[in-house]
């Protein structure tokens, strides 16, 4: 079974490869080169990947980090 980190890395490598390393190093989405539309796309992909249709889309923004995404996923029951 894959961990949240493994799933996030696979998702980022597939959809946002230019941002993966920066995000895993603690950069915000904005600092990793992701604009607001890319963050929305990332949220949609999180919903698909992790089966979390409860995300509203406003939990993460350009200044958020991957750690914020991990915490969000944990808060909706993803382990």
C-alpha positions, -999 to +999 in steps of 0.1 A: +000+000+000+014+034-010+018+061+016+004+096+012+039+109+002+044+082-024+010+090-039+016+127-039+050+122-055+035+101-083+007+126-088+032+155-090+056+137-112+028+130-137+010+163-136+035+189-124+070+174-128+087+208-128+074+214-093+079+181-075+113+186-061+107+221-049+074+211-032+090+182-014+117+206-003+091+228+014+084+255-012+049+269-015+029+261-047+036+296-059+073+294-053+073+260-071+059+278-102+022+268-098-003+295-104-038+295-089-052+275-118-025+248-113-034+247-076-071+241-085-060+214-109-039+199-082-069+198-058-091+181-085-063+155-089-061+150-052-099+143-051-095+118-079-064+101-066-075+098-030-113+097-034-119+128-014-148+146-030-153+166+003-125+191-007-141+225-014-112+239-034-105+267-010-084+247+015-052+252-005-039+283-022-008+295-039+010+301-006+001+266+007+028+239+008+028+202+003+027+198+040-007+216+040-019+192+014-008+162+035-026+176+066-057+183+045-058+147+033-053+134+068-081+156+080-105+139+056-095+104+066-067+096+041-039+076+057 
